[in-house]
């Protein structure tokens, strides 16, 4: 292929991703998280702490911590931002044109990978520039660009390459083009934390060749820094410190030849998914990309549906009864119940999972309640992710606008339907927590309100579900960690929420709901 044409193809892939509204949303979130991550030492919390001593906010330390936290955020959200190109081609009608072009599979997927990686790398660069500004505001010492550049290229870039490669693979293989690919990637993202050395806080640690498979870099970077500072434990991301103890300074010499070799090897490993992607690429063949065609369904999925049929049929029959009740209820209550029933009827397997989780929350021991509630709400988030974008993806927007209430009512009604479903699912757990932890209950209700409105708002803005899905799954993971920061306890699962944080989330959710009632949303 002509070099000029290939360059244009890569640039087009970058532009298609960077011009999405979802990209702007993620960029603002990343900047906000980066700003919140560098805590003001006057609060008694610091970004990096070793044995109750905080590490000075100098360029090496800020670059290290920013890259570490950004790798976790981009490791999840980056995949959902980079993927979806095949579905867009099918929806816009350009799939047939691309299928007929003389461009080879390797060339086309290579251009898509370069465009996706370039886009994610651009976002990573913005994160580092934000850290520059933070150092000027809260930092100590002169600004040194080299540590930031090293962490961007060797610390963050391998993980971005991995996200781009898996996104290309998910779009190239039909069975991964839908929610199955989204869920499987989230599971893979969670499993990566198995590479964190279990002895980091218990004894001496060292770099090993196996850490080349920790593409995010969390494990090798923490091990290398602990060796450099000759300590056993380093807290990164926000921990209390003793102000009476002297500050520490991050020493030079982090990038040893061994660590550089591991990160370069991680880049090579990150390219591995491109090999099966080229081999499995569907080339937009009509019989391969119709995921809802029973003939194209994988055997494993067919067996799963067959095994669940005795449970799915009674569940769908119950939901149909709700639809009948919705038809008999007048006005907004009937239409609200119809929206809620449609979410369950369109995703019966997720509906079963949510129902099972809600029932189990009523009987499990109290120690298991937060984890089980989190799993139930994870299924809820998957179910409502496309509650507002489904009209666009299915081409039913005009039909939905013609029903009583119109498009304007449908926007805020969908948010209330998502909230109602979340409250029903969380009710057994919240009823058990009401007496012992009423603040936790308030935080959960406020978080559900905020997430419900955000799901509809992002669906309307981006005309897709993956922006909300990526942010929701990351927020849920952070919520399960006891960070001690009330602003990160969105659903009250960690027990860190305060009255101020809960009321703040409730106010934000109410503001989002009011925004959905503005007539300007009728045009979206």
FENMOGI-V905831 format. One record per residue. N is the residue number from 1. RES is the residue in one letter. SS is DSSP state (~ for helix, > for strand, _ for the rest). PSI is psi in whole degrees, 0 to 359 (NA if undefined). Layout:
BEGIN
[[N:RES:SS:PSI] [N:RES:SS:PSI]]
END
This chain:
BEGIN
[[1:X:_:146] [2:X:_:135] [3:X:~:320] [4:X:~:318] [5:X:~:321] [6:X:~:321] [7:X:~:319] [8:X:~:323] [9:X:~:316] [10:X:~:316] [11:X:~:324] [12:X:~:321] [13:X:~:320] [14:X:~:318] [15:X:~:320] [16:X:~:326] [17:X:~:320] [18:X:~:338] [19:X:_:3] [20:X:_:148] [21:X:~:327] [22:X:~:327] [23:X:~:319] [24:X:~:320] [25:X:~:312] [26:X:~:320] [27:X:~:315] [28:X:~:321] [29:X:~:317] [30:X:~:316] [31:X:~:317] [32:X:~:316] [33:X:~:319] [34:X:~:321] [35:X:~:318] [36:X:~:333] [37:X:~:323] [38:X:_:88] [39:X:_:147] [40:X:_:122] [41:X:~:337] [42:X:~:343] [43:X:~:354] [44:X:_:1] [45:X:>:147] [46:X:>:159] [47:X:>:321] [48:X:>:127] [49:X:>:136] [50:X:>:115] [51:X:_:49] [52:X:_:4] [53:X:>:131] [54:X:>:147] [55:X:>:133] [56:X:_:144] [57:X:_:70] [58:X:_:171] [59:X:~:313] [60:X:~:318] [61:X:~:315] [62:X:~:319] [63:X:~:318] [64:X:~:308] [65:X:~:320] [66:X:~:316] [67:X:~:322] [68:X:~:313] [69:X:~:321] [70:X:~:326] [71:X:~:327] [72:X:~:317] [73:X:~:311] [74:X:~:332] [75:X:~:332] [76:X:~:302] [77:X:~:331] [78:X:~:321] [79:X:~:315] [80:X:~:333] [81:X:~:324] [82:X:~:334] [83:X:_:178] [84:X:_:2] [85:X:~:322] [86:X:~:318] [87:X:~:324] [88:X:~:320] [89:X:~:320] [90:X:~:321] [91:X:~:324] [92:X:~:351] [93:X:_:9] [94:X:_:356] [95:X:~:316] [96:X:~:324] [97:X:~:314] [98:X:~:322] [99:X:~:332] [100:X:~:353] [101:X:_:156] [102:X:_:4] [103:X:_:132] [104:X:_:163] [105:X:~:316] [106:X:~:320] [107:X:~:316] [108:X:~:313] [109:X:~:327] [110:X:~:318] [111:X:~:321] [112:X:~:323] [113:X:~:316] [114:X:~:319] [115:X:~:318] [116:X:~:315] [117:X:~:319] [118:X:~:321] [119:X:~:313] [120:X:~:324] [121:X:~:326] [122:X:~:317] [123:X:~:320] [124:X:~:323] [125:X:~:321] [126:X:~:322] [127:X:~:315] [128:X:~:322] [129:X:~:325] [130:X:~:321] [131:X:~:327] [132:X:~:311] [133:X:~:320] [134:X:~:323] [135:X:~:323] [136:X:~:331] [137:X:~:313] [138:X:~:356] [139:X:_:175] [140:X:_:146] [141:X:_:169] [142:X:_:155] [143:X:_:126] [144:X:_:110] [145:X:~:331] [146:X:~:313] [147:X:~:323] [148:X:~:318] [149:X:~:319] [150:X:~:315] [151:X:~:327] [152:X:~:316] [153:X:~:313] [154:X:~:335] [155:X:~:313] [156:X:~:324] [157:X:~:319] [158:X:~:320] [159:X:~:323] [160:X:~:322] [161:X:~:321] [162:X:~:316] [163:X:~:314] [164:X:~:320] [165:X:~:316] [166:X:~:327] [167:X:~:318] [168:X:~:318] [169:X:~:317] [170:X:~:325] [171:X:~:339] [172:X:~:339] [173:X:_:118] [174:X:~:318] [175:X:~:344] [176:X:~:6] [177:X:_:339] [178:X:_:211] [179:X:~:338] [180:X:~:317] [181:X:~:321] [182:X:~:314] [183:X:~:317] [184:X:~:323] [185:X:~:320] [186:X:~:320] [187:X:~:317] [188:X:~:321] [189:X:~:321] [190:X:~:321] [191:X:~:339] [192:X:~:337] [193:X:~:353] [194:X:~:341] [195:X:~:345] [196:X:_:128] [197:X:_:127] [198:X:_:340] [199:X:_:12] [200:X:_:324] [201:X:_:12] [202:X:_:344] [203:X:_:189] [204:X:_:143] [205:X:_:162] [206:X:_:161] [207:X:_:141] [208:X:_:161] [209:X:~:334] [210:X:~:339] [211:X:~:357] [212:X:~:338] [213:X:~:352] [214:X:_:84] [215:X:_:332] [216:X:_:333] [217:X:_:1] [218:X:~:311] [219:X:~:305] [220:X:~:325] [221:X:~:317] [222:X:~:321] [223:X:~:315] [224:X:~:320] [225:X:~:322] [226:X:~:324] [227:X:~:319] [228:X:~:320] [229:X:~:356] [230:X:_:50] [231:X:_:168] [232:X:_:341] [233:X:_:134] [234:X:_:123] [235:X:>:123] [236:X:>:132] [237:X:>:354] [238:X:>:105] [239:X:>:153] [240:X:>:153] [241:X:_:166] [242:X:_:111] [243:X:_:342] [244:X:_:343] [245:X:_:149] [246:X:_:153] [247:X:_:151] [248:X:>:158] [249:X:_:132] [250:X:_:120] [251:X:_:163] [252:X:_:167] [253:X:_:20] [254:X:_:318] [255:X:_:78] [256:X:_:160] [257:X:~:325] [258:X:~:316] [259:X:~:319] [260:X:~:319] [261:X:~:321] [262:X:~:319] [263:X:~:325] [264:X:~:322] [265:X:~:324] [266:X:~:326] [267:X:~:320] [268:X:~:317] [269:X:~:325] [270:X:~:339] [271:X:_:351] [272:X:_:320] [273:X:~:344] [274:X:~:334] [275:X:~:305] [276:X:~:334] [277:X:~:316] [278:X:~:322] [279:X:~:325] [280:X:~:358] [281:X:_:126] [282:X:_:343] [283:X:_:29] [284:X:_:31] [285:X:_:130] [286:X:~:324] [287:X:~:348] [288:X:~:332] [289:X:~:2] [290:X:_:87] [291:X:_:334] [292:X:_:1] [293:X:_:120] [294:X:~:330] [295:X:~:333] [296:X:~:4] [297:X:_:141] [298:X:_:153] [299:X:~:322] [300:X:~:316] [301:X:~:322] [302:X:~:319] [303:X:~:319] [304:X:~:317] [305:X:~:323] [306:X:~:320] [307:X:~:326] [308:X:~:356] [309:X:~:319] [310:X:~:336] [311:X:~:326] [312:X:~:319] [313:X:~:312] [314:X:~:325] [315:X:~:313] [316:X:~:327] [317:X:~:322] [318:X:~:320] [319:X:~:324] [320:X:~:326] [321:X:~:321] [322:X:~:322] [323:X:~:320] [324:X:~:320] [325:X:~:321] [326:X:~:324] [327:X:~:333] [328:X:~:343] [329:X:_:133] [330:X:_:154] [331:X:~:209] [332:X:~:320] [333:X:~:319] [334:X:~:318] [335:X:~:325] [336:X:~:316] [337:X:~:327] [338:X:~:319] [339:X:~:316] [340:X:~:318] [341:X:~:325] [342:X:~:323] [343:X:~:316] [344:X:~:320] [345:X:~:328] [346:X:~:344] [347:X:_:69] [348:X:~:326] [349:X:~:315] [350:X:~:323] [351:X:~:318] [352:X:~:317] [353:X:~:318] [354:X:~:317] [355:X:~:318] [356:X:~:318] [357:X:~:319] [358:X:~:318] [359:X:~:321] [360:X:~:329] [361:X:~:340] [362:X:_:346] [363:X:_:343] [364:X:_:158] [365:X:_:154] [366:X:~:329] [367:X:~:331] [368:X:~:354] [369:X:~:313] [370:X:~:318] [371:X:~:318] [372:X:~:322] [373:X:~:322] [374:X:~:318] [375:X:~:320] [376:X:~:317] [377:X:~:336] [378:X:~:317] [379:X:~:323] [380:X:~:316] [381:X:~:321] [382:X:~:323] [383:X:~:323] [384:X:~:359] [385:X:_:324] [386:X:_:25] [387:X:_:327] [388:X:_:334] [389:X:_:349] [390:X:~:327] [391:X:~:319] [392:X:~:314] [393:X:~:328] [394:X:~:355] [395:X:_:29] [396:X:_:15] [397:X:~:315] [398:X:~:323] [399:X:~:319] [400:X:~:326] [401:X:~:341] [402:X:~:347] [403:X:_:163] [404:X:_:137] [405:X:_:329] [406:X:~:188] [407:X:~:327] [408:X:~:312] [409:X:~:325] [410:X:~:326] [411:X:~:302] [412:X:~:336] [413:X:~:324] [414:X:~:322] [415:X:~:318] [416:X:~:328] [417:X:~:317] [418:X:~:318] [419:X:~:316] [420:X:~:318] [421:X:~:317] [422:X:~:320] [423:X:~:321] [424:X:~:317] [425:X:~:323] [426:X:~:349] [427:X:~:314] [428:X:~:319] [429:X:~:318] [430:X:~:327] [431:X:~:325] [432:X:~:332] [433:X:~:346] [434:X:_:320] [435:X:_:318] [436:X:_:327] [437:X:_:71] [438:X:~:329] [439:X:~:325] [440:X:~:323] [441:X:~:316] [442:X:~:319] [443:X:~:321] [444:X:~:316] [445:X:~:318] [446:X:~:320] [447:X:~:321] [448:X:~:320] [449:X:~:314] [450:X:~:314] [451:X:~:324] [452:X:~:316] [453:X:~:323] [454:X:~:322] [455:X:~:317] [456:X:~:316] [457:X:~:312] [458:X:~:324] [459:X:~:320] [460:X:~:319] [461:X:~:314] [462:X:~:348] [463:X:_:34] [464:X:_:173] [465:X:_:345] [466:X:~:334] [467:X:~:311] [468:X:~:319] [469:X:~:315] [470:X:~:314] [471:X:~:321] [472:X:~:314] [473:X:~:323] [474:X:~:316] [475:X:~:323] [476:X:~:319] [477:X:~:315] [478:X:~:323] [479:X:~:334] [480:X:_:350] [481:X:_:135] [482:X:_:88] [483:X:_:340] [484:X:_:2] [485:X:_:113] [486:X:~:326] [487:X:~:345] [488:X:~:353] [489:X:_:72] [490:X:_:321] [491:X:_:10] [492:X:_:16] [493:X:_:332] [494:X:_:346] [495:X:_:14] [496:X:_:353] [497:X:_:147] [498:X:_:171] [499:X:~:322] [500:X:~:317] [501:X:~:320] [502:X:~:316] [503:X:~:328] [504:X:~:317] [505:X:~:321] [506:X:~:319] [507:X:~:320] [508:X:~:320] [509:X:~:319] [510:X:~:323] [511:X:~:320] [512:X:~:322] [513:X:~:321] [514:X:~:324] [515:X:~:325] [516:X:~:340] [517:X:_:359] [518:X:_:135] [519:X:~:339] [520:X:~:334] [521:X:~:350] [522:X:~:331] [523:X:~:352] [524:X:_:NA]]
END
